[in-house]
C-alpha cells in the first residue's frame, strides 16, 4: 500500500513539473501573441467569475439583506485600491466577512 501511494505521488509530481515547464520548453524564443493575450485577460476573468460565484446565493430581500457580503466586498475593493496587494485584500475581506456573520449578523 505504501509503495502504491508513493508511486501515485511521484507520478502526480512528475505531471505537475512537466505542466509547469512545458510552456518554457515550447516557447523558448518568443511567446506567441495569443498566449500573451490570454495571460493578460484570464486573471481578471477568473477573479470576476469568483466574485459572481461567491455572491450568487446572496439574498437581498430578507435580513440581513446581503449586508455582510456588501461590506466585505467593499472592504476588499477599497483595500486593494489603497494597498495594491491582492493577498492582503482577499484575506482581509474573508476575515471581515467571517467576523460579520459570526459576531454581528
C-alpha positions as CSV (number, residue, x, y, z in Angstrom):
1,X,0.0,0.0,0.0
2,X,2.8,2.5,0.9
3,X,4.6,1.7,-2.4
4,X,1.4,2.4,-4.3
5,X,0.9,5.7,-2.6
6,X,4.5,6.7,-3.2
7,X,4.2,5.8,-6.8
8,X,1.0,7.9,-7.1
9,X,2.7,10.9,-5.5
10,X,5.7,10.5,-7.8
11,X,3.5,10.4,-10.9
12,X,1.5,13.4,-9.8
13,X,4.7,15.3,-9.0
14,X,6.1,14.5,-12.4
15,X,3.0,15.6,-14.2
16,X,2.9,18.8,-12.2
17,X,6.5,19.6,-13.0
18,X,6.0,18.8,-16.7
19,X,3.0,21.1,-16.9
20,X,5.0,23.9,-15.2
21,X,8.0,23.6,-17.6
22,X,6.1,22.8,-20.8
23,X,5.4,26.4,-21.8
24,X,9.1,27.3,-21.3
25,X,10.1,24.3,-23.5
26,X,7.5,25.1,-26.2
27,X,8.1,28.9,-26.3
28,X,11.8,29.2,-25.9
29,X,12.4,32.0,-28.4
30,X,9.2,34.1,-28.2
31,X,5.8,33.9,-26.7
32,X,3.0,33.7,-29.3
33,X,0.7,36.7,-29.2
34,X,-2.4,34.7,-28.3
35,X,-0.6,33.3,-25.2
36,X,0.4,36.8,-24.1
37,X,-3.2,37.9,-24.7
38,X,-4.5,35.1,-22.6
39,X,-2.0,36.0,-19.9
40,X,-3.5,39.5,-19.8
41,X,-7.2,38.7,-19.9
42,X,-7.5,35.4,-18.0
43,X,-6.6,36.6,-14.5
44,X,-9.3,39.4,-14.4
45,X,-11.8,37.0,-15.9
46,X,-11.1,34.3,-13.3
47,X,-11.5,36.9,-10.5
48,X,-14.8,38.1,-12.0
49,X,-16.1,34.5,-12.1
50,X,-15.0,34.0,-8.5
51,X,-16.9,37.2,-7.4
52,X,-20.0,36.0,-9.2
53,X,-19.7,32.6,-7.6
54,X,-19.2,34.0,-4.1
55,X,-22.2,36.4,-4.4
56,X,-24.6,34.1,-6.3
57,X,-26.5,32.9,-3.2
58,X,-26.8,36.3,-1.5
59,X,-30.4,37.1,-0.6
60,X,-31.1,40.8,-0.8
61,X,-34.8,40.5,0.0
62,X,-34.6,39.5,3.7
63,X,-32.4,40.3,6.7
64,X,-29.5,40.9,6.7
65,X,-30.1,42.0,3.1
66,X,-26.7,41.0,1.9
67,X,-25.0,43.5,4.2
68,X,-22.1,41.2,5.3
69,X,-21.3,40.4,1.6
70,X,-21.6,44.0,0.5
71,X,-19.4,45.3,3.4
72,X,-16.8,42.6,2.9
73,X,-16.7,43.2,-0.9
74,X,-16.4,46.9,-0.4
75,X,-13.5,46.4,2.1
76,X,-11.7,44.2,-0.5
77,X,-12.1,46.8,-3.3
78,X,-11.1,49.7,-1.1
79,X,-8.1,47.9,0.5
80,X,-6.9,46.7,-2.9
81,X,-7.2,50.2,-4.3
82,X,-5.2,51.5,-1.4
83,X,-2.5,48.8,-1.0
84,X,-2.5,47.1,-4.4
85,X,-1.9,43.7,-2.6
86,X,-4.4,41.0,-3.7
87,X,-3.5,38.6,-1.0
88,X,-3.9,41.2,1.7
89,X,-7.2,42.4,0.2
90,X,-8.8,38.9,-0.2
91,X,-7.6,37.7,3.2
92,X,-8.9,40.9,5.0
93,X,-12.2,40.6,3.2
94,X,-12.6,37.0,4.2
95,X,-11.8,37.7,7.8
96,X,-14.1,40.6,7.9
97,X,-16.9,38.6,6.3
98,X,-16.4,35.7,8.8
99,X,-16.4,38.2,11.7
100,X,-19.6,39.9,10.4
101,X,-21.6,36.7,10.0
102,X,-20.4,35.1,13.3
103,X,-20.5,38.1,15.6
104,X,-22.7,40.8,14.1
105,X,-25.4,39.3,11.9
